[in-house]
Amino acid sequence: MKKSMRFISIVIVIYFITNSCIYNKTDFLRPEGKIIVNNNGLFLIRAINFGNWMVQESYMMKTHGTFPQHKLKQLYTDIVGEEKMKLFYEAWLNNFITEEDVIYIKELGFNTIRLPMHYNLFTPPIEEEPVKGQITWVDKGFELTDNLLEWCNKHEIYLILDLHAAPGGQGKDANINDYDPGKPALWESEENKAKTVALWQKLAQRYANEPWIGGYDIINETNWSFEDGKHPNGINDTSNSEIKKLFTRITQAIWEVDRNHIIFIEGNGWANNFNGLTPPWDKKIVYSFHHYWQRNRVESIQRFIDMRDQFDVPLWMGEAGENSNEWFAEAIWLFENNNIGWAWWPYKKFDSRTSLIEVQSVEDYQKILDYQKNPVDNRKPDPDAAFNALMQLAENHKLQNCKLNRGYHDALFRQVYSDSTLAYAENKIPGRIFAVDYDLGRVDAAYSDTDFANYFISDGGDRVAYNLGGLYRNDGVDISRSSDITGNGFCVSDIEDGEWLKYTLKIDVAGSYEFIFKVLPGHLEAEMQVQAADSNFSILTIPSQEFETDWIQVQTKLNLQEGIHSLHLTFNTGDFKLGYFDVYKSL
C-alpha cells in the first residue's frame, strides 16, 4: 500500500510539474500574426515607463540645456564630492522603485512595465574596462532588474527590458541616452557594438525561462543619421543598414540562449523611421514606434499599420505622453481601436503634472540648478546643504511620499471609453468650492478651453502650452498661482471668451443659495454665467481694474435641488481670474 501511495504521489507531482511548465510556456507573450497573445489570447500591452530611474534625463531633473546623466554626476561631484554623489545615486536607485510601486501599478490597471536601462549599471564603459576589448560585468543593474522581476512575478505583471542608454550612446539626442560627443558613440565603435551584443546575450541567458519577461526592446530611439545631408537624428535616412546589421547581431545573440521572448524593434529618428528594417528577420519580432505631439488620427499611424499588414507582424506603441489628459485619452483610443498596445511615459517626475505619480521637489535642490545654469553669477551651494537636498529628493521618490495625478490616470483608462465626468473633489454644499476642482473628464464634458493639447509635430510651429500656468492639473484649463491668501494657492487664469467649467456638487438640502465668487478682475469688464442642473441660471458682471491687484467678491443666487447635481460656469467674456466660490443657504 505504501509503495502504491508513493507511486500515486510521484504521478501527482509529475502532473503538476508538467502542467506548470505547460502553463508557463503558454504564458510567454508572443507574436501571432498581427497581434500579441499569451495563453488567454489577444494581449494588449498597457504599460507604464520607469523613465528617469536607471537613466536620468535632464528635462526630468530640471537642468538647463543639454545636460545628460554623466554631466549630472560631474555636477553633483563638483558640489558634494564623489563619495556623497555615489551615496545619492545608491539611494535614488533603491528608493525610486520598490515592490510597493509594482503593487500600485497593478492596482491602477496596468499589465506591463517598460524598464529603460542604462548599460553602465550592467557593464562599465569601454574606456573603463581593465583590458581593452574585454567585457566585464557590474552587479547593480542585474540586482535591480532581478528584484523588479521578482515583484512582477509575484504580482503577475509583465516586464519589458528597454536598453535606453546603449554603450557609447545610440543617438545625437544626448539627454535621452547619455551620449558624450567627446567619446565614440555606439555607431562609431566596434567595441561599443560588441558590448551591446554581449549585454543582450547576458540578459537573455539570465531571463530565458522567465514568462513574466514580456520581451526585449533592444535599443531605444536610435537618433543617428548615416547619410550625408540628412537630418542628424536620422528621421529621413533611407537605408538604416548599419542599424539593421547591429539589430540582426543582437537578435542572433539572443536566440543562441533564448527562443521564448519577443524582440521589439524600434526605428531610427525617435523610433519611427523603419526604412530598411523590414521585412522582419525572425518570427518573434514586433515593431515598436513612438508617438508624441501628433494629432491622434489614424493617418498619424497609418504607415505603421501598413507595415503590419504587409509583413503580418504586430505593432507596439512603446512611448507616448508629455501632453494633456485629453491627448492621452484620444491617443489610447486610437491605439486600442487598432489592436495596438501602448506604454506611457513616464511613471514618476518631481514637481510635475505630466507624470502618473508626482514627486515633491526640494527647495535647496533649486540652488544646485541655479548653479548649473549660471556658475558665474550663482554661488556654489554649500556641500552639506546640497547633499541633504539630494538625499531628500531621493527620499521623496518613495511611493509613500508621492501622490497620484488622478486626472492623468483617469485619462489613461476610464476617459478612453467614457464621456461622463466624475467629481474631482467632494464639493459639499453648503461649503467652499475651489475653482481648480472642476470635474474629471474629457474636453467638452468636464470643461471647455481654447487650447487643450499640444499637437505641434502635426501642426507645425511652436509647442502649445495647453495649461498656461502649468500647475495643479494636466488638462487644458489654465491654472496659476493665486495671490489671494484666503484661497488654496491656485486659481483658474487666462480665461478666454466661451470657455467653461463643470462641477459636481453634493447638496445637503434643497433651497435658495447664495453664490459668492472670489475673482481677480482684469483690464476689461467680463461676464460669467452660473447655471444649475435644472437650467436656472444667473449672469454676473465682473468689473475691470487697471492694475489687476485686488481680489474682489461678486455674488448671485440660485435655487438648488437636494442630492448630486452639476453646476456649469460659462465665461461669456474672459479677462479675469477665478479663485473659489462659497455657497451658503439664503436667509
C-alpha positions as CSV (number, residue, x, y, z in Angstrom):
1,M,0.0,0.0,0.0
2,K,2.8,2.4,0.9
3,K,4.5,1.7,-2.5
4,S,1.2,2.3,-4.2
5,M,0.7,5.6,-2.4
6,R,4.3,6.7,-3.2
7,F,3.7,5.9,-6.9
8,I,0.4,7.9,-6.9
9,S,2.2,10.8,-5.2
10,I,5.0,10.7,-7.8
11,V,2.4,10.8,-10.6
12,I,0.6,13.7,-9.0
13,V,3.9,15.6,-8.6
14,I,4.9,14.9,-12.2
15,Y,1.4,16.0,-13.3
16,F,1.6,19.4,-11.5
17,I,5.2,20.0,-12.7
18,T,4.3,19.2,-16.3
19,N,1.2,21.3,-16.2
20,S,3.1,24.1,-14.5
21,C,5.6,24.0,-17.3
22,I,2.9,24.0,-20.0
23,Y,1.2,27.0,-18.3
24,N,4.4,28.9,-18.1
25,K,5.3,28.1,-21.7
26,T,2.0,29.3,-23.0
27,D,2.0,32.4,-20.8
28,F,5.0,34.0,-22.6
29,L,4.0,36.9,-24.7
30,R,4.4,36.0,-28.3
31,P,3.5,37.3,-31.8
32,E,0.7,35.6,-33.6
33,G,0.1,37.2,-37.0
34,K,-0.7,40.8,-36.5
35,I,-1.3,40.7,-32.7
36,I,0.5,39.8,-29.5
37,V,-1.0,37.0,-27.4
38,N,-0.5,34.9,-24.3
39,N,-2.3,31.9,-23.0
40,N,-5.6,33.9,-22.8
41,G,-5.5,35.1,-26.4
42,L,-5.1,38.7,-27.5
43,F,-2.9,40.7,-25.1
44,L,-3.0,44.5,-25.4
45,I,0.0,45.8,-23.6
46,R,-1.0,48.6,-21.2
47,A,2.4,49.7,-19.8
48,I,4.0,52.4,-17.8
49,N,7.6,53.5,-18.4
50,F,10.0,53.7,-15.5
51,G,11.7,56.7,-17.0
52,N,14.3,58.6,-15.0
53,W,15.1,55.7,-12.7
54,M,18.1,53.9,-14.3
55,V,18.7,56.7,-16.8
56,Q,18.2,60.2,-15.6
57,E,17.1,62.6,-18.3
58,S,17.9,66.3,-17.9
59,Y,14.5,67.7,-18.5
60,M,13.1,65.5,-15.7
61,M,16.0,66.6,-13.4
62,K,15.1,70.2,-14.3
63,T,18.6,71.1,-15.5
64,H,19.3,73.8,-18.0
65,G,20.1,72.9,-21.6
66,T,21.6,69.6,-22.8
67,F,22.8,68.0,-19.6
68,P,22.8,64.2,-19.8
69,Q,23.4,61.9,-16.8
70,H,27.2,61.8,-17.0
71,K,27.2,65.6,-16.6
72,L,24.8,65.4,-13.8
73,K,27.2,63.2,-11.9
74,Q,30.0,65.6,-12.6
75,L,27.9,68.5,-11.3
76,Y,27.0,66.7,-8.1
77,T,30.6,65.5,-7.6
78,D,31.8,69.1,-8.0
79,I,29.4,70.2,-5.2
80,V,29.3,67.4,-2.7
81,G,32.3,65.2,-3.6
82,E,32.4,61.8,-5.3
83,E,31.6,59.7,-2.2
84,K,28.4,61.6,-1.4
85,M,27.5,61.6,-5.1
86,K,27.6,57.8,-5.1
87,L,25.5,57.7,-1.9
88,F,22.9,59.8,-3.6
89,Y,22.7,57.5,-6.6
90,E,22.5,54.4,-4.4
91,A,19.5,56.0,-2.5
92,W,18.0,57.1,-5.8
93,L,18.1,53.6,-7.3
94,N,16.9,51.9,-4.1
95,N,14.0,54.4,-3.4
96,F,12.6,55.2,-6.9
97,I,11.1,51.7,-7.4
98,T,10.1,49.2,-4.7
99,E,7.7,46.4,-4.5
100,E,5.0,48.9,-3.4
101,D,5.3,50.6,-6.8
102,V,4.7,47.3,-8.6
103,I,1.6,46.5,-6.4
104,Y,0.2,50.0,-7.0
105,I,0.8,49.9,-10.8
106,K,-1.1,46.6,-11.0
107,E,-4.0,48.1,-8.9
108,L,-4.2,51.1,-11.2
109,G,-4.9,48.8,-14.2
110,F,-1.5,48.4,-15.9
111,N,-0.5,45.0,-17.1
112,T,3.1,45.7,-18.1
113,I,6.2,47.7,-17.1
114,R,8.7,49.0,-19.6
115,L,12.2,49.3,-17.9
116,P,14.5,51.9,-19.5
117,M,18.0,50.7,-18.6
118,H,21.4,52.4,-18.6
119,Y,24.1,50.0,-19.8
120,N,26.6,51.2,-17.2
121,L,24.6,49.6,-14.4
122,F,25.4,46.3,-16.0
123,T,28.8,46.7,-17.6
124,P,31.4,49.5,-17.5
125,P,32.1,51.9,-20.4
126,I,34.7,50.6,-22.8
127,E,37.1,53.3,-21.6
128,E,37.0,51.8,-18.0
129,E,37.5,48.1,-18.9
130,P,40.6,46.8,-17.2
131,V,41.8,45.3,-20.5
132,K,40.9,46.9,-23.8
133,G,38.3,44.9,-25.7
134,Q,37.4,42.9,-22.6
135,I,33.8,42.8,-21.3
136,T,33.2,42.7,-17.6
137,W,30.0,43.0,-15.6
138,V,28.6,45.2,-12.9
139,D,26.2,43.6,-10.3
140,K,24.0,46.6,-9.6
141,G,21.9,46.6,-12.7
142,F,21.3,42.8,-12.6
143,E,20.3,43.1,-8.9
144,L,17.8,45.9,-9.6
145,T,16.3,44.0,-12.5
146,D,16.2,40.7,-10.6
147,N,14.3,42.4,-7.8
148,L,11.9,44.1,-10.1
149,L,11.2,40.8,-12.0
150,E,10.6,39.0,-8.7
151,W,7.9,41.6,-7.8
152,C,6.5,41.3,-11.3
153,N,6.3,37.5,-11.0
154,K,4.7,37.8,-7.6
155,H,2.0,40.3,-8.7
156,E,1.6,39.0,-12.3
157,I,2.7,42.0,-14.4
158,Y,4.9,41.7,-17.4
159,L,8.3,43.4,-17.6
160,I,9.8,44.6,-20.9
161,L,13.5,45.4,-20.8
162,D,14.5,48.5,-22.8
163,L,18.1,49.4,-23.5
164,H,17.6,53.2,-23.2
165,A,21.2,54.2,-22.9
166,A,23.4,51.8,-25.0
167,P,27.2,51.7,-24.8
168,G,28.6,55.0,-26.2
169,G,25.1,56.4,-26.7
170,Q,22.9,55.5,-29.7
171,G,21.7,59.0,-30.7
172,K,22.5,62.6,-31.1
173,D,19.8,63.5,-28.5
174,A,22.2,63.2,-25.6
175,N,19.6,63.8,-22.9
176,I,17.8,60.6,-23.8
177,N,20.8,58.2,-24.0
178,D,23.7,59.8,-22.0
179,Y,25.7,60.3,-25.2
180,D,29.0,62.1,-24.8
181,P,30.2,63.6,-28.1
182,G,33.8,63.6,-26.8
183,K,33.8,59.8,-26.8
184,P,33.0,57.2,-29.6
185,A,29.3,56.6,-29.9
186,L,27.7,53.2,-30.4
187,W,27.8,53.6,-34.1
188,E,31.4,54.7,-34.2
189,S,32.9,51.9,-32.2
190,E,33.0,48.2,-32.7
191,E,33.9,47.8,-29.0
192,N,30.6,49.5,-28.1
193,K,28.7,47.3,-30.6
194,A,30.3,44.2,-29.2
195,K,29.5,45.2,-25.6
196,T,25.9,45.9,-26.6
197,V,25.5,42.4,-28.2
198,A,27.2,40.8,-25.2
199,L,24.9,42.6,-22.8
200,W,21.8,41.4,-24.5
201,Q,23.0,37.9,-24.6
202,K,23.8,38.1,-20.9
203,L,20.3,39.4,-20.1
204,A,18.6,36.8,-22.4
205,Q,20.6,34.0,-20.9
206,R,19.6,35.2,-17.4
207,Y,15.9,35.6,-18.2
208,A,15.3,33.0,-20.9
209,N,12.8,30.9,-18.9
210,E,11.0,33.8,-17.2
211,P,7.4,34.1,-18.5
212,W,6.8,37.5,-16.9
213,I,9.6,39.0,-19.0
214,G,7.5,40.4,-21.8
215,G,10.3,40.9,-24.2
216,Y,13.4,42.8,-25.2
217,D,13.3,46.3,-26.6
218,I,16.8,46.1,-27.9
219,I,17.7,49.8,-28.5
220,N,15.5,52.8,-27.7
221,E,15.3,55.6,-30.2
222,T,18.3,55.5,-32.5
223,N,18.6,59.1,-33.4
224,W,21.5,59.0,-35.8
225,S,22.0,59.8,-39.4
226,F,24.3,57.6,-41.5
227,E,23.6,59.5,-44.8
228,D,25.2,62.9,-45.7
229,G,23.0,65.9,-45.8
230,K,20.1,64.2,-43.9
231,H,18.5,65.2,-40.6
232,P,21.1,64.5,-37.8
233,N,18.6,62.4,-35.9
234,G,18.0,60.0,-38.8
235,I,14.3,60.8,-39.3
236,N,14.7,60.7,-43.1
237,D,17.5,58.2,-43.7
238,T,16.5,55.8,-46.5
239,S,18.7,52.8,-45.7
240,N,19.4,52.3,-41.9
241,S,21.7,49.4,-43.0
242,E,24.0,49.9,-40.0
243,I,21.1,49.7,-37.6
244,K,19.8,46.5,-39.2
245,K,23.3,44.9,-39.0
246,L,23.6,45.6,-35.3
247,F,19.9,44.6,-34.6
248,T,20.5,41.3,-36.5
249,R,23.6,40.6,-34.5
250,I,21.8,41.3,-31.2
251,T,18.9,39.1,-32.4
252,Q,21.2,36.2,-33.2
253,A,23.0,36.5,-29.9
254,I,19.7,36.4,-28.0
255,W,18.4,33.4,-30.0
256,E,21.5,31.4,-29.1
257,V,20.3,31.4,-25.5
258,D,16.6,32.3,-25.5
259,R,13.9,31.5,-28.1
260,N,11.0,32.4,-25.7
261,H,10.8,36.1,-25.9
262,I,9.6,38.9,-28.2
263,I,12.2,41.2,-29.7
264,F,10.9,44.7,-30.1
265,I,12.5,46.6,-33.0
266,E,12.4,50.5,-33.0
267,G,13.1,52.6,-36.0
268,N,15.6,55.4,-36.4
269,G,14.6,59.0,-35.8
270,W,12.9,58.8,-32.4
271,A,11.8,55.2,-33.2
272,N,9.6,56.0,-36.2
273,N,11.9,55.5,-39.3
274,F,11.7,51.9,-40.3
275,N,13.3,52.3,-43.8
276,G,15.5,49.2,-44.4
277,L,14.3,47.5,-41.2
278,T,11.7,45.4,-42.9
279,P,10.8,42.6,-43.5
280,P,11.2,41.1,-40.0
281,W,14.2,38.7,-39.9
282,D,12.6,36.5,-37.3
283,K,9.1,35.3,-36.3
284,K,9.4,36.7,-32.8
285,I,9.9,40.3,-33.9
286,V,7.4,43.1,-33.1
287,Y,7.9,46.6,-34.4
288,S,7.7,49.4,-31.9
289,F,7.0,53.0,-32.8
290,H,6.7,56.1,-30.5
291,H,4.0,58.8,-30.6
292,Y,4.4,62.3,-29.3
293,W,2.6,65.7,-30.0
294,Q,0.7,64.5,-33.0
295,R,-2.9,64.6,-34.0
296,N,-4.5,61.4,-32.8
297,R,-5.9,60.4,-36.2
298,V,-5.4,57.1,-37.9
299,E,-3.4,59.0,-40.6
300,S,-0.7,59.6,-38.0
301,I,0.0,55.9,-37.6
302,Q,-1.2,54.6,-41.0
303,R,2.4,53.9,-42.2
304,F,2.9,51.6,-39.2
305,I,-0.5,49.9,-39.8
306,D,0.5,49.4,-43.5
307,M,3.8,47.8,-42.3
308,R,1.9,45.5,-40.0
309,D,-0.5,44.4,-42.8
310,Q,2.3,43.9,-45.4
311,F,4.5,41.8,-43.2
312,D,1.9,40.2,-40.9
313,V,3.7,41.4,-37.8
314,P,2.4,43.0,-34.6
315,L,2.9,46.7,-33.6
316,W,3.5,48.2,-30.2
317,M,3.5,51.9,-29.3
318,G,6.4,51.9,-26.8
319,E,6.3,55.6,-25.7
320,A,3.8,58.4,-25.6
321,G,3.0,61.1,-23.1
322,E,4.2,64.5,-22.1
323,N,0.9,66.0,-23.2
324,S,-2.6,66.8,-21.8
325,N,-5.0,64.3,-20.3
326,E,-7.3,64.9,-23.3
327,W,-4.5,64.0,-25.7
328,F,-3.9,60.8,-23.7
329,A,-7.5,59.6,-24.0
330,E,-7.5,60.4,-27.7
331,A,-4.3,58.5,-28.3
332,I,-5.1,55.4,-26.4
333,W,-8.5,55.1,-28.1
334,L,-6.6,55.4,-31.4
335,F,-4.1,52.6,-30.4
336,E,-6.6,50.2,-28.9
337,N,-9.1,50.7,-31.7
338,N,-6.4,49.4,-34.0
339,N,-5.3,46.5,-31.7
340,I,-2.0,48.3,-30.7
341,G,-0.8,48.1,-27.1
342,W,0.9,51.1,-25.5
343,A,3.4,52.2,-22.9
344,W,3.0,55.6,-21.2
345,W,5.9,58.0,-20.3
346,P,6.8,58.5,-17.5
347,Y,5.8,56.9,-14.2
348,K,7.4,59.5,-11.8
349,K,8.6,63.1,-12.0
350,F,9.1,65.7,-9.4
351,D,7.2,68.9,-9.4
352,S,5.2,67.9,-12.5
353,R,1.7,67.2,-13.5
354,T,2.8,65.3,-16.7
355,S,3.6,62.1,-14.9
356,L,1.4,59.4,-13.4
357,I,3.0,59.9,-10.0
358,E,4.0,63.4,-8.8
359,V,7.1,63.7,-6.5
360,Q,7.6,66.7,-4.3
361,S,10.6,68.8,-5.1
362,V,13.2,70.0,-2.6
363,E,13.8,73.8,-2.1
364,D,17.5,73.6,-1.8
365,Y,17.8,71.5,-4.9
366,Q,16.9,74.7,-6.8
367,K,20.2,76.1,-5.7
368,I,22.0,73.2,-7.4
369,L,20.0,74.0,-10.6
370,D,20.8,77.7,-10.4
371,Y,24.5,77.0,-10.1
372,Q,24.3,74.6,-13.0
373,K,22.6,77.2,-15.2
374,N,25.0,80.0,-14.3
375,P,28.0,79.1,-12.2
376,V,29.5,82.6,-12.7
377,D,26.6,84.6,-11.1
378,N,25.4,81.9,-8.7
379,R,27.5,80.8,-5.7
380,K,28.3,77.1,-5.5
381,P,25.8,75.6,-3.0
382,D,27.0,74.6,0.5
383,P,28.1,70.9,0.2
384,D,26.2,69.7,3.2
385,A,23.0,71.6,2.3
386,A,23.3,70.3,-1.3
387,F,23.9,66.7,-0.1
388,N,20.9,66.9,2.2
389,A,18.8,68.2,-0.7
390,L,19.8,65.4,-3.0
391,M,19.1,62.8,-0.3
392,Q,15.7,64.3,0.4
393,L,15.0,64.2,-3.3
394,A,15.8,60.5,-3.3
395,E,13.6,60.0,-0.2
396,N,10.7,61.9,-1.8
397,H,10.7,59.3,-4.6
398,K,9.5,56.6,-2.3
399,L,5.9,55.9,-3.2
400,Q,4.7,56.6,0.3
401,N,5.9,60.2,-0.2
402,C,4.3,60.7,-3.6
403,K,0.8,61.4,-4.9
404,L,-1.2,60.1,-7.8
405,N,-2.1,62.6,-10.5
406,R,-5.7,61.4,-10.6
407,G,-6.7,63.1,-13.8
408,Y,-3.7,61.6,-15.6
409,H,-4.7,58.1,-14.5
410,D,-8.4,58.7,-15.3
411,A,-7.5,59.8,-18.8
412,L,-5.4,56.6,-19.5
413,F,-8.3,54.3,-18.6
414,R,-11.8,55.5,-17.9
415,Q,-11.9,58.5,-20.1
416,V,-10.8,56.5,-23.2
417,Y,-14.2,54.9,-23.4
418,S,-16.4,57.3,-21.5
419,D,-17.6,60.9,-21.9
420,S,-19.1,61.0,-18.4
421,T,-17.5,63.1,-15.7
422,L,-16.6,62.4,-12.1
423,A,-16.3,64.7,-9.1
424,Y,-12.7,65.8,-8.6
425,A,-13.4,66.8,-5.0
426,E,-16.3,66.2,-2.6
427,N,-17.7,69.7,-3.2
428,K,-20.3,69.7,-0.4
429,I,-23.0,72.4,-0.4
430,P,-23.0,74.5,1.8
431,G,-19.3,75.0,1.6
432,R,-16.4,76.3,-0.4
433,I,-15.6,75.1,-3.9
434,F,-12.2,75.8,-5.3
435,A,-12.2,76.8,-9.0
436,V,-9.5,74.3,-9.8
437,D,-11.6,71.4,-8.5
438,Y,-13.8,71.1,-11.6
439,D,-14.8,67.6,-12.7
440,L,-12.6,64.8,-14.0
441,G,-13.3,64.2,-17.7
442,R,-12.8,65.0,-21.4
443,V,-12.8,68.3,-23.0
444,D,-16.4,69.4,-23.8
445,A,-17.6,67.2,-21.0
446,A,-15.8,68.5,-17.9
447,Y,-14.5,71.7,-19.3
448,S,-14.1,73.7,-22.5
449,D,-10.9,75.6,-23.2
450,T,-9.4,77.2,-26.3
451,D,-6.1,75.2,-26.1
452,F,-6.3,71.7,-24.6
453,A,-3.4,69.7,-26.1
454,N,-0.1,70.1,-27.8
455,Y,-0.1,68.9,-31.5
456,F,3.0,70.8,-32.7
457,I,4.5,67.9,-34.6
458,S,1.4,67.6,-36.7
459,D,0.5,71.3,-36.9
460,G,4.0,72.8,-37.1
461,G,5.1,75.8,-35.3
462,D,5.9,76.1,-31.6
463,R,4.8,73.8,-28.7
464,V,1.4,74.7,-27.3
465,A,1.1,75.3,-23.5
466,Y,-2.3,73.9,-23.0
467,N,-2.2,74.8,-19.3
468,L,-0.6,78.2,-19.4
469,G,0.1,78.2,-15.6
470,G,1.3,74.6,-15.7
471,L,0.1,73.9,-12.2
472,Y,-2.2,71.6,-10.2
473,R,-3.8,69.5,-13.1
474,N,-2.9,68.3,-16.5
475,D,-5.9,69.5,-18.5
476,G,-6.4,72.3,-21.0
477,V,-7.7,74.5,-18.1
478,D,-5.1,77.2,-17.3
479,I,-4.1,77.1,-13.6
480,S,-1.7,79.6,-12.0
481,R,-0.5,80.6,-8.5
482,S,-3.0,82.7,-6.7
483,S,-2.1,85.8,-4.7
484,D,-5.2,85.6,-2.6
485,I,-4.2,84.4,0.8
486,T,-7.8,83.2,1.5
487,G,-7.7,80.5,-1.2
488,N,-5.8,77.3,-1.7
489,G,-2.9,78.8,-3.6
490,F,-4.3,78.2,-7.1
491,C,-6.7,79.9,-9.5
492,V,-8.1,79.4,-12.9
493,S,-6.4,82.0,-15.1
494,D,-6.1,83.2,-18.7
495,I,-9.8,82.8,-19.1
496,E,-11.0,83.4,-22.7
497,D,-14.4,84.0,-24.1
498,G,-16.7,81.0,-24.3
499,E,-14.7,78.7,-22.0
500,W,-16.5,76.8,-19.2
501,L,-16.1,74.5,-16.3
502,K,-18.4,71.8,-14.8
503,Y,-18.6,70.9,-11.1
504,T,-20.4,68.0,-9.4
505,L,-21.9,69.2,-6.2
506,K,-23.3,67.3,-3.2
507,I,-26.2,69.4,-1.9
508,D,-27.5,68.6,1.6
509,V,-30.8,70.5,1.4
510,A,-32.8,71.9,-1.4
511,G,-33.4,75.7,-1.4
512,S,-32.2,79.1,-2.4
513,Y,-28.4,79.5,-2.1
514,E,-26.0,82.5,-2.2
515,F,-23.0,82.1,-4.5
516,I,-20.1,84.4,-3.6
517,F,-17.2,84.2,-6.2
518,K,-13.7,85.4,-5.4
519,V,-12.2,86.9,-8.6
520,L,-9.3,89.0,-9.7
521,P,-10.6,91.4,-12.4
522,G,-8.5,92.2,-15.5
523,H,-8.3,95.3,-17.7
524,L,-11.7,94.5,-19.3
525,E,-15.1,94.0,-18.0
526,A,-16.1,90.3,-18.0
527,E,-19.3,88.2,-17.8
528,M,-19.9,84.8,-16.2
529,Q,-23.0,82.6,-16.4
530,V,-23.7,80.4,-13.4
531,Q,-26.1,77.6,-14.3
532,A,-27.5,74.8,-12.1
533,A,-28.6,71.4,-13.4
534,D,-32.3,72.3,-13.6
535,S,-31.5,75.1,-16.1
536,N,-32.0,78.0,-13.7
537,F,-29.1,80.4,-14.2
538,S,-27.7,83.8,-13.3
539,I,-25.3,86.1,-15.2
540,L,-22.7,88.0,-13.3
541,T,-20.7,91.1,-14.4
542,I,-17.1,91.3,-13.3
543,P,-15.8,94.9,-13.3
544,S,-12.5,95.8,-14.8
545,Q,-9.5,97.2,-12.8
546,E,-6.4,99.0,-14.0
547,F,-3.6,97.2,-12.1
548,E,-5.0,93.7,-11.6
549,T,-4.1,93.6,-8.0
550,D,-7.3,93.4,-5.9
551,W,-9.3,90.3,-5.4
552,I,-13.0,91.1,-5.1
553,Q,-16.3,89.3,-4.4
554,V,-19.2,89.1,-6.8
555,Q,-22.3,87.2,-5.9
556,T,-25.7,85.9,-7.1
557,K,-28.5,83.5,-6.0
558,L,-29.6,80.1,-7.4
559,N,-32.1,77.5,-6.4
560,L,-30.5,74.1,-5.9
561,Q,-32.1,70.6,-5.6
562,E,-31.1,68.1,-2.9
563,G,-28.6,65.4,-4.0
564,I,-25.8,65.1,-6.5
565,H,-26.1,67.8,-9.2
566,S,-23.9,69.6,-11.7
567,L,-23.1,73.3,-11.9
568,H,-21.7,75.0,-15.0
569,L,-19.7,78.2,-15.0
570,T,-19.6,79.7,-18.5
571,F,-17.2,82.6,-19.2
572,N,-19.1,84.6,-21.8
573,T,-16.3,87.0,-21.8
574,G,-12.9,86.5,-20.1
575,D,-10.1,88.6,-18.7
576,F,-10.2,87.7,-15.0
577,K,-9.0,85.0,-12.6
578,L,-11.3,82.8,-10.5
579,G,-10.1,81.5,-7.1
580,Y,-13.1,79.9,-5.5
581,F,-16.8,80.3,-4.7
582,D,-18.6,80.0,-1.4
583,V,-22.2,78.6,-1.4
584,Y,-24.5,79.2,1.5
585,K,-28.2,78.8,2.2
586,S,-30.0,82.1,1.8
587,L,-31.5,83.6,4.9
